[in-house]
Every structure is written in structure tokens, then in C-alpha cells.
Amino acid sequence: MITRVIDRNFANMRLDRFLRKAFPDESLSVFFAIIRKKKVRVNGVVGKANQMLAEGDTVCIYENLKSVENSENATQNTEFSSTLKGGWKKASTSAEKTSSWGAKELDIVIQTEDYVVVNKPSGLASQPGSGTRPGESLVEYLWEWGKREGLDFKPTIAHRLDQDTSGMIIAALHGDTLRDFTRMIREHKVDKFYFALVKGNLKQDRGTINESLTRTDSAKGSKMKVGETGKDAQTAITHYRVKQHYEGYDLVKIKLETGRMHQIRAHFASIGHPLLGDTRYGDFALNREAKKEFGLNRLFLHSCRLEFVWNGDRKVLDCPLPKELQAVIKQLKPIRQGYK
């Protein structure tokens, strides 16, 4: 008999999904068979594939699984978190071993029992991927930080920012927290605000860009096309208001209603007001001029505010512009103020 006790990281999960995560080396047919043959019990009662598990539930499997035998019958009656992807007893990846200093550099906006909000600098990838050196992404730095904090769950980001965008990212410290934030973001219950500096002066001090986005992939990288129709087109809605008009530029505060890849950058470029420092959708000549005149060496886009309700309390988190973007603003010439 194999026994697992469910902790909070894996509560509110279907029994069949739990089994797939607990024993990733087993085939789906094995799980279907043992459930059908009533060889899985939850708190002593025959389990059903679609039943939801709760924290503290005891799952007993009356079948010898190859993955358990091959691991020399790993200790039974341990909490689920110590044996799954979310826990720390799994062998470290080469990326985790390579990461040695990133956690020391994390700028933590707020840390709670359930989540942490980190101010990501421009140039740091949100997660590992092609073009990112092993151990040098925000996710891997969070894993390192989590180990130092003694957490039993790998901190996991609930959303992401482009590599060149700075600002706030929410990372869950428990599995149930991750599922809650993922659901909240999907249901648009986390309001995300950004500051951007755009080319030219907008005709209206506030407005909404409601144009679909379609992803295209090429050897030069992925890009979003605006306003196309078709099965791959995604609804994308961006609200904005001008905070300050400058000679040749506008500082805008943006609220996303949807969170598509490159949404802000593609939307503003489509209306003739690309973001300064944008190397994919921007005005390349203007970027060179801004680099020379203002010292701008990055994309001028910053996640400045998050608003959401957590455990009945409304959270409003602010993160000011980083110093290098403040330095650019100080060199601009105001002409009139927009909405406060």
C-alpha cells in the first residue's frame, strides 16, 4: 500500500490529477485502471477520479507502482509536497545549481505568508528559456530565495513580464495560492497598471485601444500583429490616460483589461505612438536619439501598480519608476499636465 497525505499546496485538486502529479512516471492507463478497480481510497472511502481533495486527506493506493519500486519504496506517509515538483527534495536542475547570487539581488515589494511581490529589473527574464543563461531568470532566483527561506514549495510566478519590462510580479508561495492567483488573473480580478513613455502627444488624454492581437513566429522572434481576424486572433483591450505631456513625448499610465504578449507595445505602435526604447515595435531612429540625448538604454515600460482582493482585504501595491527612467523624465520639457 502507498500512502500520501495532502498538504495545502495540493488541496482543491482532482484525485486523478493528483495521481498524475504524484507519480509522473506512470501512464494514464494505470491510474484509470486502479481507480476503476477501486484500488484508490480517500480517507478510507473508495475514490472517484473527479473528486476534489482537501488539505489533510489521506490517499491510499492498493497497488504497487513501478515508479515507487524503482525509487526503493520511498518513505510512505510523507506529505505530498516533499515528493512532487513543487517540493525541494527533487534533485536540483543544473540551472538551480548555477544560480548563486540572484536571490541576494531580489527587490521584494511585499512578502506575506501566501505570496511575495518582486520588483523585476529590466533585462531579467521572468522565466528560463532560449537565450537565457541557466540560473539567470527571476523564477530561478525565486527558487534560490525560497530555499534560503526554508519554504517547502518552489515560489512560482502567477504572471510574467517581458524581459525588457521592469516592475511587479506576484509569486505564489503555496500551491493553493498559485491556483487562486491564476484564476483571479484569468477572471480579470487582478488590476495591473503600467507607466510608459510614448512617442508624440496623444490627441486625447484618456482612451481605450481595443484591437485584436495575433501571434506570429519567425527566426527573429515572436511578434504580435494588430487588428487581424481569424481563429488565432485574441481579444486585447488596453486603457490609458496621459499623466504628463512633454515636448515630443507623453507619459501615460496604462491599465490592462487583458494580458496578451507584447500587448502594450503592439497597441501603442499601432496608433502611431510607439514606446521609447522598444527594439521590436518602436521607432528605431528615435530610440537612437533618446539613447544619445537622455541615456535611455532600455524599454520605457514599468509595472507600477497591482490591485486585488486577498482574503477579503483589498491590496494596493505601488512601485515607483526605477532611477534610470526617472532620470529620463527629468530631462524632458513639460508642456501641459494630463489626468492625475
N, C-alpha and C positions, 0 to 999 in steps of 0.2 A: 504494500500500500504506500502511496505517495501522498504527503500532506503539505498543504500550503495555507498559511494564514494571511488574509488580505489586510494590507495597511491602507492608509488614506491615499497613497499615491495611485492606487489601482481600484479604489472604490468606484461605484457607479459605472462599472464596466460589465458588458455581457459575458456570460460564462464562456461561450465559445471563443470570444476574442481574448479573454484572459488565458485560456489554454494555449492559444496560438502564440501569445507573447511569452508565456511561461516556458514553453518548450518549442522554440523556433525551429529546431532540427527535425521535428516530427511533421509528417504530411497531414493535410486537412482530412484525408480519408480516415486516418487513425482517430482523430478527435470525433468525427461524425459517428464512427463505429462504437467507440466506448460510451458516448452519450446515448446512442440508440440502444445499446445493450445494458443501459442503466448501471454502468460501472463508475459513474461520477456522482458523488453526493456532496451537497452543500449543507453544512450543519446537520448531517445525518439523514437528510432527505434527498431522494433521487433528483439530480439536477436536470434542468432543461436548457437547451442551447441559448435561448433568448432571455433567460432570467438575469436580472441585474444583481451584481454582488455589492455587498456593503462592507464597510470597514469592520474588521473583527470576524468576518465569516471564515469558516474553516472548510476548505475544499479537499476532499479525499478522492483519490483516483485508485480504483481497484484493478490496476493493470500495470505490468512492467513496461516502461517506456525505454526505448533504446538510448535516448539522449541522457537519461538518468543513469542507466547502467554504464554507459561509456564514461561518465564523469565519476565513476566509482561510488555510485549511490550517494551523491552529495547529501549532506546533513538534512534530514527531514525536520518538519515543524519549525522551519525558519521563516521569517517574514518574506513575503513576495519580493519586496524591494531589494533584498540582498542578492537575488538571483537573476534579475531581469536587466534590461537595457538601461532602465532608469537608475539602477543602483551602482555602487562603486566596486563591488567585488569581481566584476567582469574585468578581464585583462585590459590594461590600458592600450590605446592605439598609439602608433608612432607619433601621431600629431600631438596627443596629450603629453607624451614623454618629451617632445621637443619644446613645448611651451614652458618657459622658465621664468619670464618676467612680466608677462602681460597682466596677471591679476593684480600686481602691485600698482599698475597704471590705471585701473578702473576708477572712473569718476562716478560714484554712487550718489544718485539724487535722493533716493529714499530706500530703506530696507525694512521690510516687515517680516512677520513670521511666514507669510504666504508668498510673497513676491519681492523682487528687487527691481528698481528702475535705474538704468545706467545711462549716462550721457556719453554716447559713442562719438569719437572724434572722426572728422573727415579723413578718408584714406584707409580706414579699417573696415574690412569686410565683415558683414553681420555673421556669416557662417562659412565653413570651409567650402571650397570649390576650385574649379580650374583657375589658375592664375594667382591663387593664394598659397603662400608657403605654409607647410604643415605647422600647426601650432599657433598660427598668427591670424586668428579671427576672433571676433567678440565671443562667439559660442565657446571656443576652446579656452579663452581667458576666464570665462564664467565657470567652466568646469574646474579649472585650477583653483579659482577663488572658492568654489563650493567645497572642494576637498579641504582647503585650509580652514573653512568654517565648520567642518565636521558634519556636513549635510549628508543625508542618506539617499539623495536624489540629485541627479545632474541638473543644475539650473538650465532651463530651456526657454529660448525666446518665443514669445507669443506672436510676434510680427517681426518685420525686418525693415531696414533702411538700405538704400543704395550705398555702395561703398563710399562714394564721394559726398554723401549727405551726413551731416552731424546731427546730434540731438538724442532724444529719449527713446529708449526701447525697454519694454516690460519683459522681464524674465521670471517664469514661474519657478517656485522652489518645491513644489509638490505636484504629483500627477493630477490630482483633482483641481488644483489651481490652474494648471495648464489647460485642462479641458474647459474650465469656466471662462478663462480669458479668450480662448479660441472661439467659443460660442458667442461671447459678447462682441468680439470683433466682427464675426460673421453677421451678427444681427445689428450691427452699427450702434452698439451701446458703449463704445469707447470712442470719444471725440478726439481727433488728432489735429493739431494746429501747427503750422509752419510759418517761418519768415523766409521770404525770397526777395532778391533784388533783381528786377527785370529791366530789360532794355526799353527805353522810351517812356512816355507818360500815357497811362490808360485814359480813355475818354470818359469812363465812368469810375467813380470812386468805390463802387462795390458792384459785384455781379456774380454770375454763375456760368461756368463753362460746362455744357452738357453735350459731350461728343464721345461716341464710342471709340474704343481702342482695340486694335488688332495686332497681335504679336507677330513679328517676322524675325526669322533667324538666318544669320549668314556667317561667313568666316570672320567678319569684322565684329560680330557680336549681335545680341538681340536688340531689337528696336520696336517701338510702338507706332503704328500708323493711325492717324486720327480720322474719324468720320466715315470709315468704311462699313459696309454692311456684309452680312454673311454669317454662317454658323459659328465662326471663330471670333466674331466681334463681341466685345464686352462693354456693358454699360459703365460709363465713367462720369462722375459728377464732382466738380471742383468749385467751391465757393471762395470768394476772395473779397477783401476790402483794402483799399490803399491806406497805409499808415502815414506815409510822407512822400510828397512829390519832390524830386530833386531835378536839377538841370540834366536832362538826358536819361533819368532813371526813376523808377518807382520802387519804394519798399512796400511790399504787400504782405498782409497776414492772410493765410490760407487755411480753410477748413475742408478736410476731405470727407465726402459722403461715401465714396468708395475708395478702395486702396489698391489700385492696379499698379503694375510695374511701370515706373517712369511716368506716372500719371501727371504730376505737376509739371514736369519738364516738357512733356509732349503737348499738353494742353496749352501752356503759355506760348510755346513756339508756334503752335497752330494759329494763334491770333496775332502773330507778329511781335510778341513781347517775350523773347526767349530769356532764360535765366542767365545772369552773368556767370562765366566760368564753366558753362555747360559745353563739354567737348563732344557731345553726341547730337544735341538738338540746337545748339547755340549759334550765335554769330561769331565765327572764328576770328574775324578781324577785330571785332570789338573786344573779344577775350584777350587778344594780344595787347591791345591798347590798355585795358584795365589792369593787366599784369604789370605793364610798364609804368603806368601812371599811379595806380593805387596799391600795387604789390599783391594783387589778388591771384593766388596760386591754386585755387580750388573752386568748386561749385558753391555758389552763394545760395544754399538751401539748408535750413536748420529746423529740426523738430523742436518747437519751443513750448508746447503745452499739451498735456493729456488730461482729460476729464472722464471720469467714470464713477459708478457707484459700486462699492465693495462692502459686503456685509452690512448693507443698509446705510452706509455713510458715503456722502459724495466726496470724491477726491479730486482736487485740482492741483496739478503739479506743473510748475513753471521752470524753464531752463533758459537763461539769457543767451544772447548771441555770444559765441566764442570771441576771444580777443582779436583774432585776425579778421573777423567780419566787422567787429566794432570799429577797427582801425580804418576799414574801407569807408564806412558810413561817415566817420568824422571828416573825411576828405571831400565829401560831396557838398554841393551848394543847394540848400533848401529853397524851394520856390513857393510852396504852399502846403499846408497840412491836410491830410485826408481824414478819414474817420478814426476816432480814438478807439 
